[in-house]
Amino acid sequence: MQPDSSLWSWFTSSDDVTARSLTFAKGISVDGMIAAFGMDPAAAEPMTWSDAYQRFVEGVEHDFNDPPYYVRVADLGTWSVAFEDNQALWVHPRPAEWPQLGLDVEVLVATWTITTGTIFTAHFSGGLSIYDPWTSSDSDPDFLAQLAEAWTGLADDSSDLYEPTLLAVFTQALGIAPFTIEMARGPLMTASRE
């Protein structure tokens, strides 16, 4: 079945933000994901996209790697997802940077920036790179074959690896439930830190 990229098209709409990031982790709770971002799960509260934007982004002059940091987290069943808007704390994650998650956790990170207009997606499992666009030699040929099965022609055309549809391909291949625009806009557990 062809991946449905329309489910993820919202991720690359600018909406006055400079960056977005989705961090998916398998077998990690919402509280565990919030803690992995260095934030206190006990202080988290449900916030909509609009409420979080007004509190943490609107009128705040800072680069997307500057504080205040905030994260909104959803439970997708087997996976959880941390949604960052106008920031990307894990813009180029490496397994060594996940002590709170544990090195045996399977992680998928997708980051979009308005300057590049592209999504960079990296997949790690058991502390090892399965697919990393920054270091193509780290990509697992077996996983690329799995991606090619999810989207015919992917492995034959490297330019496709940076298109927004890649997010649909990865999530389908890994069995991650869609994180829809409706879910992103609705109330999600939200935490912050300076």
C-alpha positions, 0 to 999 in steps of 0.5 A, a space after each residue: 500500500 502506498 504511504 499517504 503523504 497527505 497525513 503529514 503535509 501539515 508538518 511543513 506549513 510555516 504558520 510563522 514558525 522557523 522549525 518543527 520536530 517530531 521525535 517518536 520513541 517506541 515503548 516510552 510513556 508520555 511522562 518518559 518522553 517529557 523527562 527525556 527532554 529534561 522537563 518535569 512530567 509532574 509539571 506538565 499540563 494539557 495545552 492546545 497548539 494555539 495555547 502553547 504557541 501563545 505562551 512559548 512562541 508569540 512575541 518571544 524573540 529567540 532562535 529555534 535552539 534558544 530557550 524557553 523550550 517546550 514539548 507537547 507529547 502524544 501517546 500513539 499506542 506502541 509509540 509516543 511522539 514529542 512535537 516541537 514547534 518553532 524549535 528543534 532540540 534534537 535537530 541532529 540527534 545521536 544515540 549517546 544524547 538519549 540517556 533518559 530514553 535508554 540506548 535500547 530504545 527505537 527512535 525516529 526523528 523528523 525535523 523541518 526548517 523553513 530555511 531548507 524547506 525539507 524534512 531530515 529524518 533519522 532512525 536509530 535502534 539499539 543505540 545504532 544508526 539504522 538510517 541517518 541522512 547526515 552520514 549515509 554510510 550509517 544507513 542499514 541496507 536492509 532497512 533501505 530495502 524495507 523503505 523501498 518496499 513501503 515506497 517503490 523506487 525510494 532506494 533508487 532515487 536518493 533525492 526522494 529521501 529528503 521529500 516530505 513523503 519520507 515521513 509517511 514512508 518511515 511511519 508506515 514502515 515502522 508501524 507508527 500510527 499517524 500523528 494528524 493535524 487534528 491531534 497536533 492542534 488538540 490538547 496534548 501534555 505540555 511541559 517546558 524549561 528554560 
